[in-house]
Amino acid sequence: MASRPLFRALIMGPPGSGKGTVSERIAKSFGLKQLSSGEVLRTNIRGHTEVGSLAKSFIDKGKLVPDNVITRLVLQELKNIDQYSWLLDGFPRTVPQAEELHKIYQLDTVIKLNVPFETIKERLTSRWIHPGSGRVYNTNFNPPTVAGIDDLTGEPLVQRDDDKPETVTLRLQAYEELTHPVLEYYRSRGVLEVFSGTETNKIWPHVHAFLSKKLPLLC
């Protein structure tokens, strides 16, 4: 890794945009360490670290974790992988977070997955679960034999509140409002690359081709 310049990247995209899949493919193809702010937060809360406990105190009150707390968590974690090229996911989400990150690390590229909201809405709202077992069905890709009924038990399927159309719409609108200033921040620095489409498998080749010009392939 020391024989090549370190590469710092960020991937952005709303829930249901295929961001997780694309991130995994980038990590596997180019050898980048993945760092998800959500996973870092959960790990610190489970581990009862000082910053994790502080973050939990806000979550327990139904409040957003403040910028400075999330920034501390992520920057602390980035120190542990300082000698590697990495891909950030979920941070920064606000301009103050982006500015704090920029003081220490300058991003080489920011990948934005631009998937139409209607496509994402269809993906998320087509998910139904069997409460007793946790079995997940998707009315588009993996539907139950009988609509609304679990294949094995014959019991009714339910839709999580998060997956209901009205909730999905609110989540997508909130994400757009929160992250738009961050995208503009990186656009103004000339590092934003936008990849548009409705299918992850069709977006991925373009992301791969773009990164191939910047990074050597591992496989």
C-alpha positions as CSV (number, residue, x, y, z in Angstrom):
1,M,0.0,0.0,0.0
2,A,2.9,2.3,0.7
3,S,4.1,2.0,-2.9
4,R,1.1,4.0,-4.2
5,P,-0.4,7.3,-3.1
6,L,-3.2,7.0,-0.6
7,F,-6.6,7.5,-2.0
8,R,-9.4,9.1,0.0
9,A,-13.0,8.8,-1.2
10,L,-16.6,9.4,-0.1
11,I,-19.8,7.7,-1.4
12,M,-23.1,9.4,-1.1
13,G,-26.6,8.3,-1.9
14,P,-30.0,8.1,-0.2
15,P,-31.4,5.0,1.5
16,G,-32.2,2.4,-1.2
17,S,-29.8,3.8,-3.8
18,G,-27.6,0.7,-3.9
19,K,-24.9,2.5,-2.0
20,G,-24.0,-0.5,0.2
21,T,-23.6,-2.8,-2.8
22,V,-21.5,-0.3,-4.7
23,S,-19.3,0.4,-1.7
24,E,-18.6,-3.3,-1.2
25,R,-17.7,-3.7,-4.9
26,I,-15.3,-0.7,-4.7
27,A,-13.6,-2.1,-1.6
28,K,-13.2,-5.5,-3.2
29,S,-12.0,-4.3,-6.6
30,F,-9.6,-1.6,-5.5
31,G,-8.6,-2.6,-2.0
32,L,-10.1,0.4,-0.1
33,K,-11.0,0.2,3.5
34,Q,-14.6,0.9,4.1
35,L,-15.7,3.1,6.9
36,S,-19.4,3.5,7.6
37,S,-20.3,6.2,10.2
38,G,-23.4,4.3,11.2
39,E,-21.3,1.2,11.9
40,V,-18.7,3.2,13.8
41,L,-21.5,4.8,15.9
42,R,-23.1,1.4,16.7
43,T,-19.7,-0.2,17.6
44,N,-18.9,2.6,20.0
45,I,-22.4,2.5,21.6
46,R,-22.1,-1.3,22.1
47,G,-18.6,-0.9,23.4
48,H,-19.7,1.8,25.9
49,T,-16.8,4.1,24.9
50,E,-16.8,7.7,26.1
51,V,-17.9,9.1,22.8
52,G,-20.3,6.2,22.2
53,S,-22.0,6.9,25.5
54,L,-22.3,10.6,24.7
55,A,-23.9,9.8,21.4
56,K,-26.3,7.3,23.0
57,S,-27.4,10.0,25.5
58,F,-28.7,12.1,22.5
59,I,-30.3,9.1,20.7
60,D,-32.1,8.0,23.9
61,K,-33.7,11.5,24.0
62,G,-34.8,11.2,20.4
63,K,-32.3,13.9,19.3
64,L,-29.8,13.9,16.5
65,V,-26.2,13.2,17.5
66,P,-24.5,16.6,17.2
67,D,-21.9,17.3,14.4
68,N,-19.0,17.5,16.8
69,V,-19.7,14.1,18.4
70,I,-20.1,12.3,15.1
71,T,-17.0,14.1,13.8
72,R,-15.0,12.9,16.9
73,L,-16.1,9.3,16.3
74,V,-15.2,9.2,12.7
75,L,-11.9,11.1,12.8
76,Q,-10.8,8.9,15.7
77,E,-11.6,5.8,13.6
78,L,-9.8,7.2,10.5
79,K,-6.6,7.5,12.6
80,N,-6.7,3.7,12.9
81,I,-6.6,3.2,9.1
82,D,-4.4,6.2,8.3
83,Q,-1.9,4.1,6.4
84,Y,-4.6,2.8,4.0
85,S,-6.7,4.1,1.2
86,W,-10.3,4.3,2.3
87,L,-13.9,4.9,1.3
88,L,-16.2,6.8,3.6
89,D,-19.9,6.2,3.8
90,G,-22.4,8.3,5.8
91,F,-20.0,11.0,6.8
92,P,-19.8,13.9,6.3
93,R,-23.5,14.7,6.1
94,T,-23.3,18.4,6.9
95,V,-21.0,21.2,5.8
96,P,-19.5,21.7,9.3
97,Q,-18.6,18.0,9.3
98,A,-17.1,18.3,5.8
99,E,-15.0,21.3,6.9
100,E,-13.7,19.4,9.9
101,L,-12.7,16.4,7.8
102,H,-11.0,18.7,5.2
103,K,-8.7,20.1,7.9
104,I,-7.1,16.7,8.2
105,Y,-7.9,14.7,5.1
106,Q,-8.5,16.1,1.5
107,L,-10.8,13.8,-0.5
108,D,-9.7,12.8,-3.9
109,T,-13.2,12.0,-5.1
110,V,-16.9,12.1,-3.9
111,I,-19.1,9.6,-5.7
112,K,-22.8,10.5,-5.7
113,L,-25.3,7.9,-6.7
114,N,-28.2,9.7,-8.4
115,V,-31.1,7.3,-8.5
116,P,-34.7,8.7,-9.1
117,F,-36.7,9.0,-5.9
118,E,-39.6,7.0,-7.6
119,T,-37.2,4.1,-8.2
120,I,-36.0,4.1,-4.6
121,K,-39.5,4.5,-3.3
122,E,-40.6,1.4,-5.3
123,R,-37.6,-0.6,-4.0
124,L,-38.2,0.3,-0.3
125,T,-42.0,0.1,-0.3
126,S,-42.0,-3.4,-1.9
127,R,-40.4,-5.0,1.2
128,W,-42.6,-7.0,3.5
129,I,-41.6,-9.2,6.5
130,H,-42.9,-12.1,8.6
131,P,-42.7,-10.8,12.2
132,G,-42.2,-14.2,13.8
133,S,-39.2,-15.3,11.8
134,G,-37.8,-12.1,10.3
135,R,-38.2,-13.6,6.8
136,V,-38.1,-10.8,4.2
137,Y,-40.1,-10.7,1.0
138,N,-39.9,-8.3,-1.9
139,T,-43.0,-8.0,-4.1
140,N,-40.8,-7.3,-7.1
141,F,-37.9,-9.7,-6.7
142,N,-38.9,-12.3,-4.1
143,P,-42.7,-12.3,-3.7
144,P,-44.6,-14.6,-1.4
145,T,-46.6,-17.4,-3.1
146,V,-49.8,-15.7,-1.9
147,A,-49.8,-11.9,-1.6
148,G,-49.5,-10.7,2.0
149,I,-49.0,-14.3,3.4
150,D,-45.8,-16.0,4.7
151,D,-45.0,-19.1,2.6
152,L,-44.1,-21.3,5.5
153,T,-46.6,-20.4,8.3
154,G,-49.5,-18.9,6.4
155,E,-49.4,-16.0,8.8
156,P,-49.8,-12.4,7.5
157,L,-46.9,-10.3,6.5
158,V,-46.4,-6.8,7.7
159,Q,-44.6,-3.7,6.4
160,R,-42.2,-1.9,8.7
161,D,-43.1,1.7,9.4
162,D,-39.8,2.7,7.7
163,D,-40.9,1.0,4.5
164,K,-44.4,2.6,4.3
165,P,-44.7,4.9,1.3
166,E,-45.4,8.1,3.3
167,T,-42.4,7.4,5.6
168,V,-40.1,6.6,2.7
169,T,-41.1,9.9,1.0
170,L,-40.3,11.8,4.2
171,R,-36.9,10.0,4.6
172,L,-35.9,10.8,1.1
173,Q,-36.9,14.5,1.3
174,A,-35.0,14.8,4.6
175,Y,-31.9,13.2,3.1
176,E,-32.0,15.5,0.1
177,E,-32.4,18.6,2.3
178,L,-29.6,17.5,4.6
179,T,-27.0,16.5,2.0
180,H,-27.6,19.0,-0.8
181,P,-25.2,21.6,0.8
182,V,-22.5,18.9,1.2
183,L,-22.8,18.0,-2.4
184,E,-22.4,21.7,-3.4
185,Y,-19.4,22.0,-1.0
186,Y,-17.6,19.2,-2.9
187,R,-18.8,20.3,-6.3
188,S,-17.2,23.7,-5.7
189,R,-13.9,21.9,-4.9
190,G,-14.1,19.9,-8.2
191,V,-14.1,16.5,-6.7
192,L,-17.8,15.5,-7.1
193,E,-18.6,12.8,-9.6
194,V,-22.3,12.0,-10.2
195,F,-23.4,8.6,-11.5
196,S,-27.1,8.3,-12.6
197,G,-29.3,5.4,-13.3
198,T,-32.1,3.1,-12.0
199,E,-30.2,-0.1,-11.6
200,T,-27.1,-0.7,-9.5
201,N,-25.7,-3.3,-12.0
202,K,-25.9,-0.6,-14.8
203,I,-24.4,2.2,-12.6
204,W,-21.5,0.0,-11.3
205,P,-19.6,-0.3,-14.6
206,H,-19.4,3.5,-14.9
207,V,-18.1,3.8,-11.3
208,H,-15.6,1.0,-11.9
209,A,-14.3,2.7,-15.1
210,F,-14.0,6.0,-13.4
211,L,-12.0,4.6,-10.4
212,S,-9.9,2.4,-12.7
213,K,-8.3,5.6,-14.1
214,K,-7.4,6.6,-10.6
215,L,-6.6,3.4,-8.8
216,P,-4.9,0.0,-9.8
217,L,-7.3,-3.0,-9.8
218,L,-6.8,-5.7,-7.3
219,C,-9.0,-8.2,-9.2
